[in-house]
Amino acid sequence: MASKFQSPAIAEAMVSDWGWVAPVLFLTLGVAGFISWLAPDVWGIAGELWNLLGDWAVVHNVSREVDCRPWGFDRSFVISQDLATTTSAADSTSSLSWASGPRCWDFGHALWNGAVAMSRLFSEQRASLSKGAFAPGKAVIEMGCGQGLVSMVVFELFPELQRVVATDGCDEVLKSAACNLKANLGSESDSLVLAQLCWGDAEHIAGALALNGDSKYDVVLGADVTYLEEHDELVDTILALSHRATEVWITHEPRSRSIVGLEERLRREFRRVTTLTVQLTASEAGREEGYLIVGWHCIGKVNA
């Protein structure tokens, strides 16, 4: 009849086989504790990077159609997201002289849902915006334009704007945006131009202002420009492009680390800041379920 208890020899063998577990466990916990002490938010950083890469995988298809008709704008745009890897500078439709430099991250080559949400917001509010911020004669600049969706939507929604300037810090992204502009709009226009703008770069800022006759812009846009923590350079550049009555729209996917301190800075720099929320449907977001986009509408620079 078998006993319920192991013999001393068997028990000793088990202890010998599993004796390595405790040291390894203590070592692992020690290393984790040291890393947490050295960088308290290291796990948050890793989590945000993982989420960002996951989002990138979802949106980074070869092409994506954005149908504006459900928003009251009888238009759709097909955004190609891989043109920068297959198109030479000679094929670009823009007269911009592309700066040479290292290849940038591919994040700018994708269409992000902050741009979709901003396009929907402007389409749905077209009637009121056409008499206000986007009234005839106004000048608009977009920071971090990526594939150019927002600038194209604004250009077509409000055809009497003085100009729309679409900017990005990466010259390869601008090449891709130029191809999308040509594919969706059919022809070039002096009222919609592309330019390179690296945040905080005085020369680039001066060049952007020169495109508007050395005048500040009436509207500054930024869709999904908060994924990197360059908030000071972002806000400083917005302020450099703005006059006292400028209106600013920023939308982004709600990643916790991406807005640390940003809203507080915006509320210090602008007289009025309104929180925005746009609930995209699954089809609009290109996901299996709906997706919430948040942001701010800022009016009136405090220090003109």
N, C-alpha and C positions, 0 to 999 in steps of 0.2 A: 504494500500500500504506500503510495507516494506521500511524502511529507509536504506540508504547506511551507516549510522553511528550508532555505538553502543551507547546505553544509558550510562550515567556516572557510573551506578551501574555495568554494564557488564565490562566496561573498568577497573574499580577498581578491579574487581574480577580477570581479566587477569593479571594485574600487580602483584596481590598477589600470583597467581599461578606460575608465572615466575620470581618472585623476587629472587629466589635462584640461577638463572643462572649466574648472574654477579659475585657474591662472589666466586662461584666454579670456574668460568673461570679465575678470577684473581688469585685464589689460585693455580690452575694448572700451569698457566704461571709463577707464582712466583717460584714454586718448580722446574719447568723445567729450569728457568733461573739460579737458585741456583746451580743445578746439572751441568749445562753447565759452570758456573763460577768455580765450584770446580774441574771439570775434563773436559776441553774444548773439548776433543775428545771422550767423553763418547758415543755419538751417532755413531761415526765411529767404535768404539769397538763393540758396540751392533750389528751394521750392518755386520761387518766382522764375528762375531760369528754366526749370523743367516745364512750368506752365506755358512760358513764352515759346519754347520749342514745340510744345504740343499745339499751340495756336497756329504757329507757323506751318506745321505739317498739314493742318486742316485747310488753311487758306491758300497754300502755295500749290495751286493747280496750274496747268498750262494757261487756261483762260477762265474767266468768270463773267457771267452776264449780270448786270444790275438793271432791273426793270423798274423804272420810275413811275409807270402808269398807275399802280395802286396808290401812289402818293399825290395824284392829281397832275402829274407832269407827263405828257404824252411822248415819252422818250425812253430809250434803253441804250445802255452802253456795254460794249464787250471789251473787257480789260484783259489784255495778254500780259502774263506775269513773268515770262522767261525771255523776253526779247533782248535784254541786255547781254545775254550769253550767246546770242546768235546774230546780232546786228552790229555791223561795224560803224564807226563814227561817221564814215562817208555816207551812210544810208540815212542819217538823221535829217529830219525835216526842219530843224531849228537852225538859225544862223549863229547860235551860240558857239563860241570856240571852247571846246571841251578841255578842261584842265587835265593834264596827265597826272597819274598818281596811282597808288596801290588800289587793288580791288577792295571794295567795301563789303560789309556784311550783306547778305542776301535779304535781310528783313525788308529793305526798301523796295525790293522787286515784287513783293506780294501786295495784294489789296487787303487791307485790314478793315475790320468792321466799324471802327471809329469813322472812317471815310464814308461808309455806307450810311451810318446813322446821321452824319452831318448832311449828306445829300438828301436824305429823307426829310430831315428837319426843315431845310430850306425849301424843298418842294412843297411841303404841306403849308408853309407860312409865306408862300410866294406873294400873295396879294398884299399883305401888310409890309413885308420886307421891301417890296418894290417901291414903296412910298417912304421908306425910312433908310435903314443902313445901306440898302442896295439900290437907292434911287438913281435916276439917270445922272451921269457925270461923276459918280463916285469911283474911287480907285481901291482895288482889292489886292491883297498879297496873301499867298498861302505859304506857310512854312512847312517843310517836310512833305512835299506834295506826293511823294511816292510815284504811283502809276498815273496820277493826274486826274482821278475821278472827280474830286471836289471842285477843282478849278474848271473842269469841263462843264459840270452841272451848273455852277454859278454863271459861267460865260453864256450858256444857253438859256438859263432861267431869266437872266437880267441882261438882255442884249444892249441896253442903252448905257451900261457902265462905261466909264472912260477907259479903263483897262483892268485886266486881271493878270497878275504876275505869279506864276507857279514856280516855287523854288525848292531846291533840295540840296543837301550838302554833298551828295555823291554824284559825280559826273556820269557814272554808268547808269544810275537810276534815272537821271535826266534824259539820257539817250532812249531808254525804254519808254519813259513818259512821252517823249516826242513822237515815237512810233504810235502810241495809243491815241495821241491827239490827232495825228494824220488819219488813222483808221476810223475814228469816230466822227471827226468833224469834216474830213474831206479836203480841207484847204487851210492854208495858213492865214492868220489874221494879225494885224498890228496891235489889236486890242487884247490878245492873249499871247503872252511870251513866257519863255522859260529862262531861268537864271540860276546860277549856283550861289547858294547862301549857306555858309557854315556859321552856326550860331556863335556870337561873340567875336567874329572876324570883322574888324573895322573896315577893311577894304571891301569885303563882300557886302556889308551893310551900306556903305557909300554907293556901291554899284547898284544895289536894289533901289535906293532912293533916287539915283540918277535916272532910272527907268521911269520914274514918276515925276520927272522934271525937277529933281532935288526937293521934292515935297514929301511930307509924311503921308501915310496911307489912311484912308477912311475906315477900312476894315482889315483886320488881320485874322487869318484862319490857321488852325492847327489840328489836324485829325490824327490821333494816335502818335503824338509826338512826346509822350511821357514815359515810354518804355525804358529809356535810359535816364539816369539820375543827373542830367545836365540842366537842372532846373534854373540855376542862376543864369547861365548863359542863354537859356531859352527865354526867360522873362526879360533879361537885359536887352535881348535883341527885339523882342516885341515892343518894349518901351522905346527903343531907338527908332522904330518904324512908325510910332504912333504920335498923333497930336492929341490935344486935350479932349476932343470929342470922338476919338476913334473907338470903334466897337470891336471886341475880340471874342471869337468863339473857339473853344477847345473841347474836343471830345476824345474819349479814350476807353479802352476796355479796362474794367475795374481790377487792376492788379494792385494789391495793397501797398507794395513798396514804391510803386511808380508815382504816387502822389504825396509822398511824405514831404511836408513843408511847402508844397507847391500852392495849394489853395490858400494857405496863410499868407504867402508872399503876394499872390494876386489880390487878396483883400486889402493888403497894405498899399498896393500900388494903384488900385482903381477905386473910383468913388462908389460904384455899384457892381456887385458880383452876384449873379443868380446861378443856382445849381441847375443843371440840365439832366434829364433822364430820358432815354429813348429805348423802348423795349422792341427789339427786332424780332420778327417771326423766325421760325426755323429756316424757311426758304430764303429770307432776306440775309440771314447770318451765314448761310451755307453750312448749317450744322444739323444735328438730329433734333435739337430743341431750340426754343427761343433764347435770346441772349440780350442781356442788359448792357447798354452803353451809358456812361455818365460823362459829365463835363461841366463847363462854366461858360456863361455869357458875361463878359466884363465891359463896362461902359465908363469912359472918362478917366483919363490918366490924372492922377493926383498932382504930380509935379510936371507941369507942361514944359 
